[in-house]
Amino acid sequence: MSRLLAAIYDRLMKATEDACLSQWRAELLEPLSGAVLEVGGGTGANLAYYPPAVSRLVLAEPDPAMRRRLTRRAGARAVVIDAGAEKLPFPDGSFDAVVCTLVLCSVRDPAAALAEIRRVLRPGGRFVFVEHVAADGNAGRLRWQRRIEPIWKRLMGNCHVTRRTEEAIRTAGFDLKDVKRESLRKAIPIARPSVRGVAMR
């Protein structure tokens, strides 16, 4: 499934990228500068949106099939490493910003991942995120998310559709800024509810 998902991921996401996600990536990444770590770099969908002010870009991706595609796409623009979100191989305060886009849904331990992200950020650093989440404002959709999630996780690389990521980020000790909730247009309905924004260490 890892190789298949890596092969079809960009095509699966194209309609949503065109409808909204590419714009959200651009808006969130444009203000970044200095040393930036992207956790769960996937196939490299964010690469086109990092501004020249980012002087050091590190992309962490634990999945071998995704990492091969990411490395080809990154070229000399970034350093690609084999690392999962729950154990980042960097000293405390190494980065000015950390980026996660559609990643925290699939990590094994979200609390551990967020603790690591906070640890490697410098004081005052930015955590930039886009994640799909539980449909807390739509009881009917939330019921469908809960029904489908056990099968969905197996097919989509441990992706959970019922996580409450905004709450988890706050619980991890971040100060949330500019948070927006909006539908991931053109995505499958159970994966449409989303949250995005900036959290400060």
C-alpha positions as CSV (number, residue, x, y, z in Angstrom):
1,M,0.0,0.0,0.0
2,S,2.9,2.4,0.7
3,R,4.2,2.2,-2.9
4,L,0.7,2.4,-4.4
5,L,-0.3,5.4,-2.2
6,A,3.0,7.2,-3.1
7,A,2.3,6.5,-6.8
8,I,-1.2,7.9,-6.9
9,Y,-1.2,10.5,-4.1
10,D,-0.6,13.6,-6.3
11,R,-3.4,12.5,-8.7
12,L,-5.8,11.8,-5.8
13,M,-5.2,15.3,-4.4
14,K,-5.2,17.3,-7.6
15,A,-8.8,18.4,-7.5
16,T,-8.4,19.6,-3.9
17,E,-5.1,21.3,-4.6
18,D,-6.7,23.2,-7.5
19,A,-9.8,24.0,-5.5
20,C,-8.2,25.4,-2.3
21,L,-5.2,23.6,-0.9
22,S,-2.5,25.1,-3.1
23,Q,-3.7,28.6,-2.1
24,W,-3.7,27.7,1.5
25,R,-0.1,26.3,1.2
26,A,1.1,29.5,-0.4
27,E,-0.6,31.8,2.2
28,L,0.8,29.8,5.1
29,L,4.4,29.3,3.8
30,E,5.0,32.7,2.3
31,P,5.9,34.5,5.6
32,L,8.5,31.8,6.6
33,S,12.2,32.6,6.8
34,G,15.4,31.1,8.2
35,A,15.7,27.4,9.1
36,V,12.5,25.4,8.4
37,L,11.7,21.8,9.0
38,E,8.8,20.1,7.2
39,V,7.6,17.0,9.0
40,G,6.0,14.4,6.7
41,G,7.2,15.9,3.4
42,G,5.2,13.3,1.4
43,T,5.7,13.8,-2.3
44,G,6.8,17.4,-2.0
45,A,3.6,19.3,-2.5
46,N,4.9,22.3,-0.4
47,L,8.2,22.7,-2.2
48,A,6.9,25.3,-4.8
49,Y,5.6,27.6,-2.0
50,Y,8.7,28.1,0.2
51,P,10.0,31.6,-0.2
52,P,13.6,32.6,-0.9
53,A,13.8,33.9,2.7
54,V,14.0,30.2,3.8
55,S,17.7,29.7,4.1
56,R,17.7,26.1,5.2
57,L,15.0,23.6,4.4
58,V,14.9,20.1,5.9
59,L,12.2,17.6,4.8
60,A,11.6,14.6,7.1
61,E,9.7,11.7,5.6
62,P,9.7,8.2,7.1
63,D,7.9,6.3,4.3
64,P,10.5,5.0,1.8
65,A,8.2,5.2,-1.3
66,M,7.2,8.8,-0.5
67,R,10.8,9.7,0.3
68,R,12.1,8.5,-3.0
69,R,9.6,10.8,-4.8
70,L,10.3,13.6,-2.4
71,T,14.1,13.4,-2.9
72,R,13.7,13.6,-6.7
73,R,11.4,16.6,-6.5
74,A,13.5,18.4,-3.9
75,G,16.7,18.3,-5.8
76,A,19.2,20.8,-4.3
77,R,16.5,22.9,-2.8
78,A,16.3,20.9,0.5
79,V,17.8,18.1,2.5
80,V,15.6,15.0,2.8
81,I,15.9,12.8,5.8
82,D,14.4,9.5,7.0
83,A,12.7,10.5,10.3
84,G,9.2,10.2,11.8
85,A,7.5,13.0,13.6
86,E,7.7,11.2,17.0
87,K,11.5,11.2,17.1
88,L,13.2,14.1,15.3
89,P,17.0,13.9,15.1
90,F,17.7,17.6,16.0
91,P,18.8,19.5,19.0
92,D,16.3,21.6,20.9
93,G,15.5,25.0,19.3
94,S,17.0,24.1,15.9
95,F,14.4,25.7,13.6
96,D,12.6,29.0,13.1
97,A,9.6,27.2,11.8
98,V,8.1,23.7,11.5
99,V,5.5,22.8,8.8
100,C,2.9,20.0,8.8
101,T,0.4,19.6,6.1
102,L,-2.0,16.6,6.2
103,V,0.4,14.7,8.4
104,L,-0.8,14.6,12.0
105,C,-3.8,12.5,10.9
106,S,-1.5,9.6,10.2
107,V,1.2,9.7,12.9
108,R,1.1,6.9,15.5
109,D,1.3,9.2,18.5
110,P,0.1,12.8,17.9
111,A,1.0,14.0,21.4
112,A,4.6,12.7,21.0
113,A,4.8,14.2,17.5
114,L,3.7,17.6,18.8
115,A,6.0,17.5,21.7
116,E,8.9,16.9,19.3
117,I,7.8,19.7,17.0
118,R,7.7,22.1,20.0
119,R,11.1,20.9,21.2
120,V,12.9,21.5,17.9
121,L,11.4,25.0,17.5
122,R,13.3,28.0,18.9
123,P,11.4,30.1,21.4
124,G,9.0,32.2,19.5
125,G,9.2,29.9,16.5
126,R,6.2,29.1,14.2
127,F,4.4,25.9,13.8
128,V,2.4,26.1,10.5
129,F,-0.2,23.4,9.8
130,V,-3.1,22.3,7.6
131,E,-4.9,19.1,8.8
132,H,-8.2,17.4,8.2
133,V,-10.1,16.8,11.4
134,A,-13.2,15.4,13.0
135,A,-16.5,16.9,11.8
136,D,-17.5,18.2,15.2
137,G,-20.0,20.7,13.7
138,N,-21.8,18.0,11.6
139,A,-23.1,15.1,13.7
140,G,-24.1,13.1,10.6
141,R,-20.7,13.4,8.9
142,L,-19.0,12.6,12.2
143,R,-21.0,9.4,12.5
144,W,-19.8,8.4,9.0
145,Q,-16.2,9.3,9.8
146,R,-16.4,7.0,12.8
147,R,-17.9,4.1,10.8
148,I,-15.4,4.4,7.9
149,E,-12.2,5.2,9.8
150,P,-11.2,1.6,10.6
151,I,-11.1,0.7,6.9
152,W,-9.8,4.1,5.8
153,K,-6.8,3.8,8.1
154,R,-5.8,0.5,6.5
155,L,-6.1,1.9,3.0
156,M,-4.6,5.3,3.5
157,G,-1.4,4.9,5.5
158,N,-2.9,5.1,9.0
159,C,-4.9,8.3,8.2
160,H,-7.5,9.1,10.9
161,V,-10.4,11.3,10.0
162,T,-11.7,11.8,13.6
163,R,-8.7,13.5,15.2
164,R,-9.1,16.8,17.0
165,T,-5.9,18.4,16.0
166,E,-6.6,22.0,17.1
167,E,-7.2,20.8,20.6
168,A,-4.1,18.6,20.5
169,I,-1.9,21.5,19.4
170,R,-3.2,23.6,22.3
171,T,-2.7,20.8,24.8
172,A,0.9,20.5,23.6
173,G,1.6,24.0,24.8
174,F,1.4,26.0,21.7
175,D,-0.2,29.5,21.4
176,L,-2.6,29.2,18.5
177,K,-2.8,32.1,16.0
178,D,-5.0,32.8,12.9
179,V,-6.8,29.5,13.0
180,K,-9.3,28.8,10.3
181,R,-11.8,26.0,9.8
182,E,-12.9,25.3,6.3
183,S,-13.9,22.5,4.0
184,L,-11.2,20.8,1.9
185,R,-13.2,21.3,-1.3
186,K,-13.3,18.4,-3.8
187,A,-11.9,16.0,-1.2
188,I,-13.9,12.9,-0.2
189,P,-16.7,14.1,2.2
190,I,-15.3,12.3,5.3
191,A,-12.0,14.1,4.9
192,R,-13.3,17.6,4.1
193,P,-13.4,19.2,7.6
194,S,-10.1,21.0,8.1
195,V,-8.2,23.3,10.4
196,R,-5.2,25.4,9.4
197,G,-3.2,28.2,10.9
198,V,-0.1,29.1,12.9
199,A,0.9,28.2,16.4
200,M,3.7,29.8,18.3
201,R,6.1,28.1,20.7
